């Protein structure tokens, strides 16, 4: 895998490479957003069996929330025009 600086230099030297990098970055951001939906929709670990039956596993739910929030914050930082809060 080439160094980040090498890839940036390629982009500066060749507009086609720069556009390809931008497209790849955009697709990667969309994939991260899709991951957020998948995490939110997965309720598989929301309950666990207790002595008297199923109970809510708040640790699992909070962990899923953290995973989503972290991804959304990164998206907003990387591309605020697309993923940032709208005012």
C-alpha positions, -999 to 999 in steps of 0.1 A, spaced: 0 0 0 15 34 -9 20 61 16 -8 87 19 16 115 7 24 94 -24 -13 91 -32 -18 128 -27 11 136 -50 -4 113 -77 -37 132 -74 -19 166 -77 -1 154 -108 -31 138 -125 -66 152 -124 -81 118 -133 -65 102 -103 -77 130 -81 -113 125 -93 -110 87 -88 -98 93 -52 -127 117 -46 -152 91 -60 -137 64 -38 -139 86 -7 -175 95 -15 -184 58 -19 -166 50 14 -186 76 32 -218 61 18 -207 27 30 -201 40 65 -236 56 65 -251 23 54 -232 6 83 -249 30 107 -283 19 94 -273 -17 97 -261 -12 133 -293 6 142 -316 -20 126 -298 -50 143 -317 -58 175 -300 -92 179 -283 -84 212 -308 -60 228 -321 -87 251 -305 -114 272 -319 -141 293 -322 -134 330 -334 -157 358 -370 -146 352 -369 -143 314 -356 -118 289 -342 -85 301 -329 -55 282 -292 -55 276 -285 -18 280 -247 -23 276 -253 -37 242 -277 -9 232 -253 18 244 -224 2 226 -244 2 193 -253 39 200 -216 47 205 -207 29 173 -232 49 153 -224 83 169 -187 78 163 -192 70 126 -216 100 122 -192 124 139 -163 112 116 -185 116 85 -195 152 96 -158 160 102 -146 145 69 -173 160 47 -193 187 66 -212 199 35 -227 164 30 -229 150 65 -227 180 89 -257 195 107 -278 217 85 -287 251 99 
